[in-house]
Amino acid sequence: MPLISKNDEGVKENNGFVRMQIDIIPIGHAEKNKVGSGRSEPNQSPFLPPPVGRISFSINPCKMYKQLVGPALRKTICRYLCGGLCIVVCLALCFFVAPTVIGGLITNMITGA
């Protein structure tokens, strides 16, 4: 069954298709072979598997991060974070080591003169 809607200009456009199955059976057969509503028990005729790819909410931020960000983007973000962390560490080392090096140079210039 096609899914059709109208866009902003009023033109009909196709949004995909839905596959449906409708079974018409006698009431006696329906009373003997009960089925649940949706995925509730008894889940048969047809069997409806649980949905795949749904987010499971968690307090663990690492688990939520992995669910919200795909593997390709996760790899890219990790590279940027690691590179940025290396730059910050190098700048911090320069900031804390620079006074000692400059002080040593000044001392050497004073004592060497």
HELIX and SHEET records of a PDB file:
HELIX    1   1 ILE A   27  LYS A   32  1                                   6    
HELIX    2   2 PRO A   61  LEU A   68  1                                   8    
HELIX    3   3 PRO A   71  GLY A  112  1                                  42    
SHEET    1   A 2 PRO A   2  LYS A   6  0                                        
SHEET    2   A 2 LYS A  12  PHE A  17 -1                                        
END                                                                             
